[in-house]
Structure formats: structure tokens, C-alpha cells
């Protein structure tokens, strides 16, 4: 076996994912490892794709959106088309993340206000 290829276990350890996750990504054809019998081996392409999948998940993309993103890089389209598509996708997702960030900040502010009020009420009770 080529030293640059990782087994399923090594891939899981290197990318901090579960075997179930890798098998699922294989099932939905996001990753296509080399198979030798029942063993799976992941080369450079699969490692790069998994990095992109993890990055996409961190950005909040669905697996279907990630699939489209990966297919964009697999096509032989011009670099301009890829960049224009990526800019559109990234702009929409950045807006979504900004909206979620504002919602989370509002929830945090509300919770902190309730906590502060509870602290004041507790202090008042202790003074009686």
C-alpha cells in the first residue's frame, strides 16, 4: 500500500471524524475511496475533498450544497465561472451566518439580562 494513502481508521484519526461519517460520505458519493476487498484507502483527492467537506460544514452548508461545490471543482469549466459561482454561494451563506449571529447575540443579551435580574433578586433576598 502506498504510504500516502490512509486506511479508514487513519483517515478518521487524521480528520477527527467517525467511520460512520466516512461511510456515509462514500454512500452519498462525496468520497470515493480505493477499495481492496473490504478495506478502504483514501488518497490525496479524498483527503482534499474531506477538507473541503469539513470546511463547508463549518460554514453551514448542507451536504447537497457541498456536493455542488465539489462538482464545480471537478468540472472543466473556466476558472471565471467557478469563481463567479463561488462568490454567489459564499455571499448568500455569509448573509445567512450574519443573520444567525445577530439572532444568537440577541438571545445572549436577553439571557444575560434575565441572569442579571435574578442575581439582583437573589442579593435582595439575602439582605432581608
Order of alpha helices (4+ residues) and beta strands (2+ residues): beta-alpha-alpha-beta-beta-alpha-alpha-alpha
